[in-house]
Amino acid sequence: MKKRALISALLLTVFLNVAAEETPATEAASKPEVIWDASVSLQNQHYLRGMQTGRGLSFEAGANIQLTKGLSAGIWNGTALNSSYKEIDFYLTYSLDGFSVSVLDYYCPREAVFSDEFSDWHEPSTPHLVDVQLTYKLPRVPFSVMVSTMVWGDDLDSENQNQYSTYLELGYHQSVEEMNTSFILGYTPWKSFYHDQAGIVNLEASADYPVIEFSRLSMNINTRFIYNPVRSDIYFGAGLSVKRN
């Protein structure tokens, strides 16, 4: 486990060092401004990094507030209408020059959403999971690279040791007229939350298209095709969302 933690820490450190080199030593002070966006959607079911996390229609809603030029905070909720899946996420993100660092708390209650479980911050019983993500969007080509590591919480093995589940993702993102498309390859480097061995866990193609636009509101349809090679699972997702930008 120490070796995994060391490798995860090394990956995060490499990203931070590169980000520091890309950052100018001095920057002009910018006036803080508050910008927000929000969305609600209905999906055929919820998926996460090549996995199906719910079975049945999922109602999802989220809001994001930009606190300063580079700092934003948000909340996201997903609930299956048949109660097979419940999740509330809280996150804080700092972005600069194509780099972003995010800390997320995934709260996935085993019982009711509003229960005493929310205040349980003790391993191994906590339903919280803390994830640290580092993302870099290349400046002149539509590619992104992301490293995500679960650093605390409900990510324990059979011996109650933290697995430091890590997910590496390469993404290609392109807009075709008004349709936004993404192609993703996701890999886990060791036995973890994602699979019981290293391998490619997510091959995904997705598209999002606004069918109605009015002022800052839009109604979008989205589709995604997901193939998980290590599990030999295939999924097709679709949904309808209303967004405020």
C-alpha positions in Angstrom: 0.0 0.0 0.0 2.9 2.4 0.8 4.3 1.8 -2.7 0.9 2.7 -4.3 0.7 5.8 -2.1 4.2 6.8 -3.2 3.4 6.3 -6.9 0.2 8.3 -6.6 2.0 11.1 -4.8 4.7 11.1 -7.4 2.1 11.5 -10.2 0.5 14.4 -8.4 3.9 16.0 -7.7 4.9 15.8 -11.4 1.7 17.6 -12.4 2.2 20.3 -9.8 5.8 20.8 -10.7 4.9 21.2 -14.4 2.1 23.6 -13.4 4.5 25.7 -11.4 7.0 26.0 -14.3 4.1 27.1 -16.6 3.0 29.8 -14.1 4.4 33.3 -14.4 6.3 34.5 -11.3 4.1 37.6 -11.1 0.6 38.2 -12.2 -1.5 41.3 -12.4 -4.1 41.4 -9.6 -7.6 40.7 -10.9 -10.9 41.8 -9.5 -12.8 38.8 -8.0 -16.1 38.1 -9.7 -18.8 35.7 -9.1 -20.1 33.7 -12.0 -22.4 30.7 -11.7 -23.9 28.0 -13.8 -26.3 25.1 -13.1 -28.0 22.1 -14.7 -30.6 19.5 -14.2 -30.9 16.3 -16.2 -32.6 13.0 -16.5 -30.3 10.1 -17.6 -31.2 6.5 -18.5 -28.8 5.6 -15.7 -25.5 6.8 -14.1 -22.0 5.8 -15.2 -18.6 6.5 -13.8 -15.3 5.9 -15.5 -16.4 2.8 -17.4 -18.7 1.5 -14.6 -22.5 1.4 -14.1 -23.2 2.8 -10.7 -27.0 2.8 -10.8 -29.7 0.7 -12.4 -32.6 2.8 -13.7 -33.5 6.4 -14.6 -31.3 8.9 -12.7 -32.2 12.5 -11.9 -29.1 14.6 -11.7 -28.5 18.3 -10.7 -25.5 20.5 -10.1 -24.4 24.0 -9.6 -21.0 25.7 -9.9 -19.9 29.1 -8.6 -16.7 30.8 -9.8 -15.4 32.6 -6.8 -12.4 34.3 -8.4 -10.7 34.1 -11.8 -9.3 30.7 -11.0 -11.2 29.4 -8.1 -14.6 27.7 -8.3 -16.7 25.5 -6.0 -19.7 23.3 -6.7 -22.2 20.7 -5.7 -23.6 17.8 -7.7 -26.3 15.3 -6.9 -27.4 12.1 -8.6 -30.4 9.9 -7.5 -31.8 6.9 -9.3 -35.6 7.0 -9.3 -35.7 3.4 -8.1 -33.3 4.2 -5.2 -30.5 1.9 -6.5 -28.1 4.8 -6.5 -27.6 8.0 -4.4 -24.8 10.5 -4.5 -23.9 14.0 -3.4 -20.6 15.5 -4.4 -18.9 18.7 -3.1 -15.8 20.0 -4.9 -13.3 22.9 -5.0 -11.3 23.6 -8.1 -8.4 25.9 -8.9 -7.4 26.5 -12.5 -4.5 28.3 -14.1 -2.9 28.2 -17.6 -4.6 25.0 -18.7 -4.0 23.2 -15.3 -6.6 22.5 -12.7 -6.5 21.0 -9.3 -9.7 19.6 -7.8 -10.5 18.2 -4.4 -13.8 16.3 -4.3 -15.9 14.7 -1.6 -18.1 11.9 -3.0 -20.9 11.2 -0.5 -22.7 7.9 -1.4 -25.1 7.0 1.5 -26.0 3.4 2.0 -29.4 4.4 3.5 -31.3 7.7 3.2 -29.5 10.7 1.7 -30.3 12.8 4.8 -29.2 10.6 7.6 -26.6 10.3 10.3 -24.2 8.8 7.7 -23.3 12.3 6.5 -21.5 13.0 9.8 -19.6 9.7 9.8 -16.0 10.6 9.0 -14.4 7.5 10.5 -12.8 4.8 8.4 -13.8 2.2 7.6 -17.5 3.0 8.1 -17.7 6.4 6.4 -19.6 6.7 3.1 -17.4 9.6 2.1 -14.6 9.3 -0.5 -12.1 12.1 -1.0 -10.6 12.3 -4.6 -7.8 14.6 -5.7 -7.7 15.3 -9.5 -5.1 17.0 -11.6 -6.0 18.0 -15.2 -4.1 19.6 -18.0 -5.6 20.8 -21.2 -3.1 21.2 -24.0 -3.0 24.7 -25.4 -3.1 24.2 -29.2 -4.6 20.8 -29.6 -8.0 19.5 -28.2 -6.5 16.9 -25.8 -6.6 16.7 -22.0 -4.8 14.5 -19.5 -6.1 13.8 -16.0 -4.8 11.9 -12.9 -7.3 11.1 -10.2 -6.4 9.4 -6.9 -8.7 8.4 -4.0 -6.8 9.6 -1.0 -9.2 8.9 1.9 -12.5 7.3 2.9 -14.5 4.4 1.4 -11.7 3.0 -0.7 -10.4 0.2 1.5 -9.4 -3.4 0.7 -10.3 -6.5 2.6 -7.7 -5.6 5.2 -9.0 -2.1 5.7 -6.0 -0.6 4.0 -6.4 2.4 1.6 -6.1 1.2 -2.0 -5.3 4.7 -3.4 -7.4 3.9 -6.4 -5.9 5.8 -9.3 -7.4 6.6 -12.7 -5.5 8.0 -15.6 -7.4 9.5 -18.5 -6.6 10.8 -21.9 -9.3 12.8 -23.6 -9.9 14.3 -27.0 -12.6 17.0 -27.2 -14.0 18.6 -30.3 -16.9 20.8 -31.3 -18.7 20.1 -34.5 -20.9 23.1 -35.2 -23.0 23.2 -31.9 -22.3 19.6 -30.9 -19.6 18.9 -28.3 -18.0 15.5 -28.6 -15.5 13.7 -26.4 -13.4 10.5 -26.8 -11.9 9.1 -23.6 -9.4 6.4 -22.7 -9.2 5.5 -19.0 -6.6 3.3 -17.3 -6.1 2.1 -13.7 -2.4 1.1 -12.9 -3.2 -1.4 -10.1 -5.9 -3.4 -8.3 -8.3 -0.8 -7.1 -11.9 0.5 -6.9 -12.1 0.2 -10.7 -11.0 -3.4 -11.1 -9.1 -6.2 -9.4 -6.1 -5.7 -11.7 -4.4 -3.1 -13.8 -5.9 -2.3 -17.2 -7.9 -0.1 -19.5 -11.3 0.4 -17.8 -12.9 3.0 -19.9 -13.3 3.6 -23.7 -15.9 6.2 -24.1 -17.4 8.3 -26.9 -20.0 11.0 -26.0 -21.9 13.9 -27.6 -23.9 16.8 -26.3 -26.2 18.9 -28.5 -28.4 21.9 -27.7 -31.8 21.4 -29.2 -33.3 24.6 -27.8 -31.5 27.8 -26.7 -32.9 30.9 -25.1 -30.8 33.6 -23.6 -28.5 31.8 -21.1 -30.7 28.7 -21.0 -30.4 25.7 -23.2 -32.0 22.2 -23.5 -29.6 19.6 -24.5 -29.7 16.0 -25.5 -26.7 13.8 -24.8 -25.5 10.3 -25.7 -22.6 8.1 -24.8 -21.2 4.7 -25.8 -19.0 3.1 -23.1 -16.8 -0.1 -23.4 -14.9 -1.4 -20.4 -12.3 -3.8 -21.8 -11.2 -5.4 -18.5 -14.8 -6.2 -17.5 -16.1 -6.8 -21.1 -19.0 -4.5 -20.3 -20.8 -2.3 -22.9 -23.2 0.5 -22.0 -25.2 3.0 -23.9 -26.3 6.2 -22.2 -28.7 8.9 -23.1 -30.3 11.9 -21.4 -32.0 15.2 -21.5 -30.7 18.3 -19.6 -31.5 21.9 -19.0 -28.5 24.2 -18.5 -28.0 27.7 -17.3 -24.6 29.1 -18.4 
